[in-house]
Amino acid sequence: MRVQALPGVTTREDLRAYLLAHGCYSQAENDRIYTRWFADAPRYLFRAVSEKYDLTGRPLCDVGCGYGMNLAFCSPTSYGIELQDYEVRFARSLGLTVFGRDVIHDDLSDLPRPEAAWCSSVLEHVDSPHILLRKLHGLLVPGGLLAVYVPTLPLLPELMHLPRVGRYFVGHTHSDQISAFVPATLRFACERAGFRTLEVSPFYPGPLRVLNRVPGANRIIDGAIYVGRAIAGWDYGGASTRRSADNARGFEYRGQPTPP
């Protein structure tokens, strides 16, 4: 995948040299960040989703972008949102556009409206997954693409104790995660926030994708990708006590019905 957002960078050697020269921390710390976060960037799932949906060829918002390892490969019109100031300062020192925001509590209405949003390993950490999804719906252009990755609860968590392959079953165990998902609840959460599902895939991509259609098989491993599009003019249906709103949460409560 080609580096687009950093001038003069065409190879991995160029990328390392650029980070060492422009990173805002010591040479040793810049090199650590490169080795840990940029040397293999972007990671497999981002590459796979981008290959199918062209994430890097359109204005993208990387939610929880960290040091900017995906943004370096994205269109220069892309930007990131990151809570941690340490990561924000480093990404900005590279010349990347990153906003230091809390996606749950801060106003996002002043940000550019991207055509796509990438949100990896964030939803399970935030206080309110629904508010995050509603705010991303409001941030995206109508019909904009949302790609979400979350660790999921595996059907057989005992498999985490197997040698060599056990690491594929432990993503949901991180102590900072406060919400848990399976593919079905991930899809439900996104659809109830205003997205039309394109796919939900634990096995993404490759020959094992056929297992997505086998009942129960999509819960064998830990992790799933959701891809959907923001439905223009979407609102809560039926007898919902909420309605869509252009506010800090993306919804408001309807007034109490008048007694007969």
Secondary structure, DSSP 8 states (H G I E B T S, - for coil): ----SSTT--SHHHHHHHHHHH-SS-HHHHHHHIIIIITT-S-HHHHHHHHHH-GGGS-EEEET-TTTTTGGGS-TT-EEEES-HHHHHHHHHTT--EEE--TTTS--TTS---SEEEEES-TTTSS-HHHHHHHHHHHS-TT-EEEEEE----S-GGGGGSTTTGGGG-GGG-TT------HHHHHHHHHTTTEEEEEEESS-SSGGGGGGGSTTGGGSSS-EEEEEEE-TT----TT-SEEE-SSSSSEEE-------
